[in-house]
Amino acid sequence: MDIEIIQPAPDLQDTDLRQLINEVQALRTALGASLSNRRYEPTREQSQQVVSSAAKILDSTEAFRLPGQTQESLEWLRDRFQSGA
């Protein structure tokens, strides 16, 4: 999942947009090893982080900013890791 993260203006630092950006970064961190290792098996904690972050992103009031394909990818990740966690 490729999401370009922008930095919000300083007056938006404590908003839902900031929280959405933080969750995207947490999701990227949890899935980071999968980029270089096709046989990557996430730990239970990493799987839980993926489920949590994906759900928070999808439930965010700022989720409308994400393209439909990205939202579908997030739903797939959440469901996939939830069933495997």
N, CA, C and O atoms as a printed pandas DataFrame, in Angstrom:
     atom_number atom_name residue_name chain_id  residue_number  x_coord  y_coord  z_coord
0              1         N          MET        A               1    0.850   -1.161    0.000
1              2        CA          MET        A               1    0.000    0.000    0.000
2              3         C          MET        A               1    0.898    1.227    0.000
3              4         O          MET        A               1    1.743    1.388    0.881
4              5         N          ASP        A               2    0.718    2.065   -0.962
5              6        CA          ASP        A               2    1.556    3.241   -1.096
6              7         C          ASP        A               2    0.710    4.478   -0.861
7              8         O          ASP        A               2   -0.159    4.815   -1.665
8              9         N          ILE        A               3    0.971    5.145    0.242
9             10        CA          ILE        A               3    0.261    6.373    0.575
10            11         C          ILE        A               3    1.302    7.457    0.755
11            12         O          ILE        A               3    2.245    7.304    1.531
12            13         N          GLU        A               4    1.128    8.545    0.038
13            14        CA          GLU        A               4    2.037    9.674    0.212
14            15         C          GLU        A               4    1.567   10.474    1.416
15            16         O          GLU        A               4    0.421   10.919    1.476
16            17         N          ILE        A               5    2.466   10.648    2.369
17            18        CA          ILE        A               5    2.113   11.372    3.581
18            19         C          ILE        A               5    2.607   12.800    3.464
19            20         O          ILE        A               5    3.778   13.054    3.181
20            21         N          ILE        A               6    1.697   13.719    3.686
21            22        CA          ILE        A               6    2.077   15.119    3.717
22            23         C          ILE        A               6    2.043   15.589    5.159
23            24         O          ILE        A               6    1.364   14.992    5.994
24            25         N          GLN        A               7    2.749   16.621    5.448
25            26        CA          GLN        A               7    2.724   17.176    6.796
26            27         C          GLN        A               7    1.663   18.266    6.849
27            28         O          GLN        A               7    1.690   19.198    6.046
28            29         N          PRO        A               8    0.737   18.156    7.783
29            30        CA          PRO        A               8   -0.296   19.188    7.871
30            31         C          PRO        A               8    0.292   20.496    8.393
31            32         O          PRO        A               8    1.344   20.517    9.031
32            33         N          ALA        A               9   -0.404   21.562    8.108
33            34        CA          ALA        A               9    0.011   22.872    8.610
34            35         C          ALA        A               9    0.071   22.835   10.132
35            36         O          ALA        A               9   -0.648   22.055   10.758
36            37         N          PRO        A              10    0.914   23.661   10.734
37            38        CA          PRO        A              10    1.055   23.653   12.199
38            39         C          PRO        A              10   -0.264   23.785   12.961
39            40         O          PRO        A              10   -0.406   23.224   14.048
40            41         N          ASP        A              11   -1.226   24.518   12.406
41            42        CA          ASP        A              11   -2.498   24.679   13.110
42            43         C          ASP        A              11   -3.370   23.423   13.050
43            44         O          ASP        A              11   -4.421   23.370   13.689
44            45         N          LEU        A              12   -2.944   22.419   12.292
45            46        CA          LEU        A              12   -3.689   21.159   12.190
46            47         C          LEU        A              12   -2.990   20.007   12.909
47            48         O          LEU        A              12   -3.389   18.853   12.751
48            49         N          GLN        A              13   -1.976   20.294   13.681
49            50        CA          GLN        A              13   -1.173   19.253   14.317
50            51         C          GLN        A              13   -1.957   18.383   15.291
51            52         O          GLN        A              13   -1.618   17.210   15.448
52            53         N          ASP        A              14   -2.966   18.890   15.938
53            54        CA          ASP        A              14   -3.704   18.115   16.937
54            55         C          ASP        A              14   -5.093   17.713   16.450
55            56         O          ASP        A              14   -6.025   17.595   17.246
56            57         N          THR        A              15   -5.226   17.508   15.179
57            58        CA          THR        A              15   -6.528   17.199   14.610
58            59         C          THR        A              15   -6.637   15.731   14.223
59            60         O          THR        A              15   -5.700   14.951   14.396
60            61         N          ASP        A              16   -7.788   15.381   13.701
61            62        CA          ASP        A              16   -8.004   14.019   13.209
62            63         C          ASP        A              16   -7.069   13.700   12.047
63            64         O          ASP        A              16   -6.687   12.545   11.856
64            65         N          LEU        A              17   -6.699   14.716   11.270
65            66        CA          LEU        A              17   -5.759   14.493   10.176
66            67         C          LEU        A              17   -4.407   14.051   10.719
67            68         O          LEU        A              17   -3.794   13.146   10.154
68            69         N          ARG        A              18   -3.936   14.645   11.770
69            70        CA          ARG        A              18   -2.670   14.256   12.406
70            71         C          ARG        A              18   -2.774   12.816   12.895
71            72         O          ARG        A              18   -1.832   12.041   12.727
72            73         N          GLN        A              19   -3.905   12.445   13.497
73            74        CA          GLN        A              19   -4.098   11.080   13.983
74            75         C          GLN        A              19   -4.106   10.091   12.819
75            76         O          GLN        A              19   -3.553    8.997   12.932
76            77         N          LEU        A              20   -4.729   10.469   11.702
77            78        CA          LEU        A              20   -4.743    9.601   10.533
78            79         C          LEU        A              20   -3.318    9.390   10.021
79            80         O          LEU        A              20   -2.936    8.266    9.698
80            81         N          ILE        A              21   -2.548   10.444    9.947
81            82        CA          ILE        A              21   -1.156   10.343    9.490
82            83         C          ILE        A              21   -0.350    9.455   10.426
83            84         O          ILE        A              21    0.451    8.641    9.965
84            85         N          ASN        A              22   -0.548    9.599   11.730
85            86        CA          ASN        A              22    0.157    8.756   12.699
86            87         C          ASN        A              22   -0.192    7.287   12.520
87            88         O          ASN        A              22    0.684    6.430   12.632
88            89         N          GLU        A              23   -1.451    6.982   12.245
89            90        CA          GLU        A              23   -1.866    5.591   12.050
90            91         C          GLU        A              23   -1.296    5.020   10.749
91            92         O          GLU        A              23   -0.930    3.846   10.697
92            93         N          VAL        A              24   -1.219    5.839    9.707
93            94        CA          VAL        A              24   -0.602    5.380    8.455
94            95         C          VAL        A              24    0.863    5.042    8.710
95            96         O          VAL        A              24    1.357    4.025    8.222
96            97         N          GLN        A              25    1.560    5.881    9.467
97            98        CA          GLN        A              25    2.958    5.617    9.778
98            99         C          GLN        A              25    3.104    4.346   10.620
99           100         O          GLN        A              25    4.033    3.569   10.401
100          101         N          ALA        A              26    2.204    4.125   11.575
101          102        CA          ALA        A              26    2.245    2.909   12.392
102          103         C          ALA        A              26    2.000    1.672   11.526
103          104         O          ALA        A              26    2.633    0.635   11.725
104          105         N          LEU        A              27    1.093    1.782   10.580
105          106        CA          LEU        A              27    0.798    0.680    9.668
106          107         C          LEU        A              27    2.009    0.370    8.802
107          108         O          LEU        A              27    2.356   -0.795    8.609
108          109         N          ARG        A              28    2.643    1.393    8.287
109          110        CA          ARG        A              28    3.853    1.191    7.484
110          111         C          ARG        A              28    4.953    0.519    8.301
111          112         O          ARG        A              28    5.648   -0.365    7.800
112          113         N          THR        A              29    5.112    0.929    9.534
113          114        CA          THR        A              29    6.131    0.327   10.398
114          115         C          THR        A              29    5.834   -1.152   10.619
115          116         O          THR        A              29    6.733   -1.988   10.528
116          117         N          ALA        A              30    4.577   -1.474   10.910
117          118        CA          ALA        A              30    4.195   -2.864   11.168
118          119         C          ALA        A              30    4.416   -3.750    9.948
119          120         O          ALA        A              30    4.731   -4.932   10.084
120          121         N          LEU        A              31    4.253   -3.183    8.760
121          122        CA          LEU        A              31    4.394   -3.960    7.527
122          123         C          LEU        A              31    5.751   -3.779    6.854
123          124         O          LEU        A              31    5.999   -4.366    5.801
124          125         N          GLY        A              32    6.618   -2.986    7.439
125          126        CA          GLY        A              32    7.893   -2.631    6.824
126          127         C          GLY        A              32    8.737   -3.803    6.371
127          128         O          GLY        A              32    9.291   -3.768    5.273
128          129         N          ALA        A              33    8.851   -4.835    7.181
129          130        CA          ALA        A              33    9.696   -5.982    6.829
130          131         C          ALA        A              33    9.165   -6.743    5.615
131          132         O          ALA        A              33    9.924   -7.434    4.934
132          133         N          SER        A              34    7.887   -6.620    5.347
133          134        CA          SER        A              34    7.312   -7.342    4.207
134          135         C          SER        A              34    7.796   -6.787    2.869
135          136         O          SER        A              34    7.692   -7.465    1.846
136          137         N          LEU        A              35    8.319   -5.573    2.865
137          138        CA          LEU        A              35    8.805   -4.980    1.620
138          139         C          LEU        A              35   10.066   -5.652    1.113
139          140         O          LEU        A              35   10.298   -5.714   -0.094
140          141         N          SER        A              36   10.880   -6.153    2.024
141          142        CA          SER        A              36   12.146   -6.749    1.608
142          143         C          SER        A              36   12.169   -8.273    1.746
143          144         O          SER        A              36   13.147   -8.910    1.356
144          145         N          ASN        A              37   11.112   -8.863    2.292
145          146        CA          ASN        A              37   11.088  -10.298    2.524
146          147         C          ASN        A              37    9.722  -10.852    2.119
147          148         O          ASN        A              37    8.735  -10.671    2.832
148          149         N          ARG        A              38    9.675  -11.520    0.983
149          150        CA          ARG        A              38    8.396  -12.041    0.484
150          151         C          ARG        A              38    7.828  -13.139    1.370
151          152         O          ARG        A              38    6.627  -13.408    1.329
152          153         N          ARG        A              39    8.669  -13.770    2.162
153          154        CA          ARG        A              39    8.216  -14.852    3.060
154          155         C          ARG        A              39    7.970  -14.336    4.475
155          156         O          ARG        A              39    7.913  -15.113    5.428
156          157         N          TYR        A              40    7.829  -13.060    4.598
157          158        CA          TYR        A              40    7.644  -12.406    5.888
158          159         C          TYR        A              40    6.393  -12.920    6.598
159          160         O          TYR        A              40    5.314  -12.991    6.009
160          161         N          GLU        A              41    6.552  -13.267    7.842
161          162        CA          GLU        A              41    5.432  -13.664    8.689
162          163         C          GLU        A              41    5.377  -12.696    9.862
163          164         O          GLU        A              41    6.277  -12.702   10.702
164          165         N          PRO        A              42    4.349  -11.871    9.937
165          166        CA          PRO        A              42    4.281  -10.893   11.024
166          167         C          PRO        A              42    4.072  -11.566   12.377
167          168         O          PRO        A              42    3.471  -12.635   12.478
168          169         N          THR        A              43    4.579  -10.916   13.398
169          170        CA          THR        A              43    4.336  -11.402   14.755
170          171         C          THR        A              43    2.885  -11.115   15.116
171          172         O          THR        A              43    2.184  -10.388   14.411
172          173         N          ARG        A              44    2.461  -11.681   16.196
173          174        CA          ARG        A              44    1.092  -11.423   16.665
174          175         C          ARG        A              44    0.884   -9.938   16.938
175          176         O          ARG        A              44   -0.162   -9.376   16.611
176          177         N          GLU        A              45    1.893   -9.308   17.541
177          178        CA          GLU        A              45    1.806   -7.891   17.858
178          179         C          GLU        A              45    1.718   -7.042   16.583
179          180         O          GLU        A              45    0.955   -6.078   16.519
180          181         N          GLN        A              46    2.510   -7.417   15.570
181          182        CA          GLN        A              46    2.462   -6.688   14.304
182          183         C          GLN        A              46    1.096   -6.861   13.636
183          184         O          GLN        A              46    0.551   -5.907   13.082
184          185         N          SER        A              47    0.555   -8.054   13.687
185          186        CA          SER        A              47   -0.777   -8.294   13.125
186          187         C          SER        A              47   -1.830   -7.469   13.839
187          188         O          SER        A              47   -2.711   -6.891   13.204
188          189         N          GLN        A              48   -1.738   -7.416   15.154
189          190        CA          GLN        A              48   -2.683   -6.615   15.925
190          191         C          GLN        A              48   -2.544   -5.135   15.596
191          192         O          GLN        A              48   -3.539   -4.413   15.546
192          193         N          GLN        A              49   -1.301   -4.676   15.370
193          194        CA          GLN        A              49   -1.075   -3.276   15.004
194          195         C          GLN        A              49   -1.684   -2.963   13.645
195          196         O          GLN        A              49   -2.272   -1.898   13.455
196          197         N          VAL        A              50   -1.546   -3.892   12.693
197          198        CA          VAL        A              50   -2.131   -3.695   11.367
198          199         C          VAL        A              50   -3.647   -3.580   11.475
199          200         O          VAL        A              50   -4.241   -2.676   10.888
200          201         N          VAL        A              51   -4.273   -4.476   12.212
201          202        CA          VAL        A              51   -5.727   -4.456   12.374
202          203         C          VAL        A              51   -6.166   -3.158   13.039
203          204         O          VAL        A              51   -7.109   -2.508   12.588
204          205         N          SER        A              52   -5.482   -2.788   14.108
205          206        CA          SER        A              52   -5.827   -1.580   14.846
206          207         C          SER        A              52   -5.660   -0.325   13.990
207          208         O          SER        A              52   -6.562    0.510   13.925
208          209         N          SER        A              53   -4.518   -0.196   13.342
209          210        CA          SER        A              53   -4.262    0.996   12.529
210          211         C          SER        A              53   -5.214    1.090   11.342
211          212         O          SER        A              53   -5.744    2.163   11.052
212          213         N          ALA        A              54   -5.431   -0.024   10.658
213          214        CA          ALA        A              54   -6.339   -0.015    9.507
214          215         C          ALA        A              54   -7.745    0.392    9.941
215          216         O          ALA        A              54   -8.395    1.191    9.268
216          217         N          ALA        A              55   -8.212   -0.150   11.054
217          218        CA          ALA        A              55   -9.546    0.194   11.551
218          219         C          ALA        A              55   -9.632    1.673   11.927
219          220         O          ALA        A              55  -10.619    2.340   11.616
220          221         N          LYS        A              56   -8.602    2.179   12.593
221          222        CA          LYS        A              56   -8.614    3.594   12.987
222          223         C          LYS        A              56   -8.581    4.511   11.775
223          224         O          LYS        A              56   -9.233    5.554   11.764
224          225         N          ILE        A              57   -7.823    4.126   10.755
225          226        CA          ILE        A              57   -7.772    4.935    9.539
226          227         C          ILE        A              57   -9.138    4.942    8.860
227          228         O          ILE        A              57   -9.641    5.998    8.476
228          229         N          LEU        A              58   -9.735    3.763    8.715
229          230        CA          LEU        A              58  -11.036    3.665    8.049
230          231         C          LEU        A              58  -12.137    4.377    8.828
231          232         O          LEU        A              58  -13.074    4.905    8.231
232          233         N          ASP        A              59  -12.032    4.396   10.146
233          234        CA          ASP        A              59  -13.046    5.036   10.984
234          235         C          ASP        A              59  -12.814    6.527   11.170
235          236         O          ASP        A              59  -13.663    7.225   11.724
236          237         N          SER        A              60  -11.682    7.013   10.716
237          238        CA          SER        A              60  -11.328    8.419   10.884
238          239         C          SER        A              60  -12.288    9.326   10.126
239          240         O          SER        A              60  -12.785    8.979    9.055
240          241         N          THR        A              61  -12.534   10.491   10.704
241          242        CA          THR        A              61  -13.349   11.481   10.001
242          243         C          THR        A              61  -12.610   12.035    8.786
243          244         O          THR        A              61  -13.209   12.708    7.947
244          245         N          GLU        A              62  -11.322   11.757    8.691
245          246        CA          GLU        A              62  -10.503   12.224    7.570
246          247         C          GLU        A              62  -10.327   11.158    6.487
247          248         O          GLU        A              62   -9.631   11.401    5.501
248          249         N          ALA        A              63  -10.937    9.992    6.649
249          250        CA          ALA        A              63  -10.769    8.895    5.689
250          251         C          ALA        A              63  -11.257    9.274    4.290
251          252         O          ALA        A              63  -10.843    8.661    3.306
252          253         N          PHE        A              64  -12.119   10.261    4.195
253          254        CA          PHE        A              64  -12.618   10.692    2.884
254          255         C          PHE        A              64  -11.480   11.210    1.992
255          256         O          PHE        A              64  -11.626   11.279    0.772
256          257         N          ARG        A              65  -10.368   11.566    2.598
257          258        CA          ARG        A              65   -9.223   12.067    1.834
258          259         C          ARG        A              65   -8.510   10.945    1.061
259          260         O          ARG        A              65   -7.752   11.213    0.129
260          261         N          LEU        A              66   -8.755    9.720    1.447
261          262        CA          LEU        A              66   -8.072    8.581    0.825
262          263         C          LEU        A              66   -8.821    8.121   -0.424
263          264         O          LEU        A              66  -10.051    8.081   -0.431
264          265         N          PRO        A              67   -8.084    7.774   -1.476
265          266        CA          PRO        A              67   -8.738    7.237   -2.680
266          267         C          PRO        A              67   -9.482    5.936   -2.361
267          268         O          PRO        A              67   -9.124    5.217   -1.428
268          269         N          GLY        A              68  -10.497    5.652   -3.133
269          270        CA          GLY        A              68  -11.289    4.439   -2.927
270          271         C          GLY        A              68  -10.454    3.172   -2.936
271          272         O          GLY        A              68  -10.697    2.262   -2.144
272          273         N          GLN        A              69   -9.473    3.103   -3.823
273          274        CA          GLN        A              69   -8.616    1.920   -3.898
274          275         C          GLN        A              69   -7.816    1.746   -2.606
275          276         O          GLN        A              69   -7.601    0.621   -2.154
276          277         N          THR        A              70   -7.382    2.839   -2.022
277          278        CA          THR        A              70   -6.645    2.771   -0.758
278          279         C          THR        A              70   -7.562    2.292    0.353
279          280         O          THR        A              70   -7.159    1.475    1.182
280          281         N          GLN        A              71   -8.783    2.787    0.379
281          282        CA          GLN        A              71   -9.737    2.339    1.395
282          283         C          GLN        A              71  -10.024    0.848    1.249
283          284         O          GLN        A              71  -10.126    0.134    2.246
284          285         N          GLU        A              72  -10.153    0.379    0.017
285          286        CA          GLU        A              72  -10.364   -1.052   -0.217
286          287         C          GLU        A              72   -9.163   -1.859    0.255
287          288         O          GLU        A              72   -9.325   -2.936    0.830
288          289         N          SER        A              73   -7.968   -1.351    0.018
289          290        CA          SER        A              73   -6.755   -2.038    0.476
290          291         C          SER        A              73   -6.709   -2.107    1.994
291          292         O          SER        A              73   -6.321   -3.127    2.564
292          293         N          LEU        A              74   -7.101   -1.032    2.640
293          294        CA          LEU        A              74   -7.122   -1.012    4.103
294          295         C          LEU        A              74   -8.136   -2.015    4.643
295          296         O          LEU        A              74   -7.867   -2.701    5.629
296          297         N          GLU        A              75   -9.295   -2.101    4.004
297          298        CA          GLU        A              75  -10.310   -3.075    4.423
298          299         C          GLU        A              75   -9.769   -4.493    4.262
299          300         O          GLU        A              75   -9.964   -5.342    5.132
300          301         N          TRP        A              76   -9.087   -4.744    3.142
301          302        CA          TRP        A              76   -8.516   -6.066    2.903
302          303         C          TRP        A              76   -7.473   -6.392    3.972
303          304         O          TRP        A              76   -7.488   -7.486    4.537
304          305         N          LEU        A              77   -6.573   -5.454    4.250
305          306        CA          LEU        A              77   -5.547   -5.673    5.276
306          307         C          LEU        A              77   -6.179   -5.964    6.627
307          308         O          LEU        A              77   -5.795   -6.916    7.307
308          309         N          ARG        A              78   -7.146   -5.146    7.016
309          310        CA          ARG        A              78   -7.816   -5.329    8.305
310          311         C          ARG        A              78   -8.442   -6.717    8.391
311          312         O          ARG        A              78   -8.253   -7.436    9.372
312          313         N          ASP        A              79   -9.186   -7.084    7.357
313          314        CA          ASP        A              79   -9.874   -8.373    7.363
314          315         C          ASP        A              79   -8.882   -9.548    7.321
315          316         O          ASP        A              79   -9.051  -10.538    8.033
316          317         N          ARG        A              80   -7.869   -9.426    6.498
317          318        CA          ARG        A              80   -6.861  -10.491    6.343
318          319         C          ARG        A              80   -6.106  -10.729    7.644
319          320         O          ARG        A              80   -5.939  -11.869    8.075
320          321         N          PHE        A              81   -5.652   -9.643    8.265
321          322        CA          PHE        A              81   -4.887   -9.788    9.492
322          323         C          PHE        A              81   -5.781  -10.124   10.683
323          324         O          PHE        A              81   -5.328  -10.756   11.637
324          325         N          GLN        A              82   -7.017   -9.715   10.636
325          326        CA          GLN        A              82   -7.944  -10.049   11.713
326          327         C          GLN        A              82   -8.230  -11.545   11.725
327          328         O          GLN        A              82   -8.296  -12.166   12.786
328          329         N          SER        A              83   -8.398  -12.115   10.542
329          330        CA          SER        A              83   -8.686  -13.551   10.468
330          331         C          SER        A              83   -7.440  -14.393   10.762
331          332         O          SER        A              83   -7.548  -15.545   11.182
332          333         N          GLY        A              84   -6.259  -13.811   10.538
333          334        CA          GLY        A              84   -5.025  -14.542   10.791
334          335         C          GLY        A              84   -4.420  -14.279   12.151
335          336         O          GLY        A              84   -3.479  -14.962   12.555
336          337         N          ALA        A              85   -4.949  -13.296   12.863
337          338        CA          ALA        A              85   -4.383  -12.916   14.168
338          339         C          ALA        A              85   -4.863  -13.804   15.282
339          340         O          ALA        A              85   -4.476  -13.612   16.435
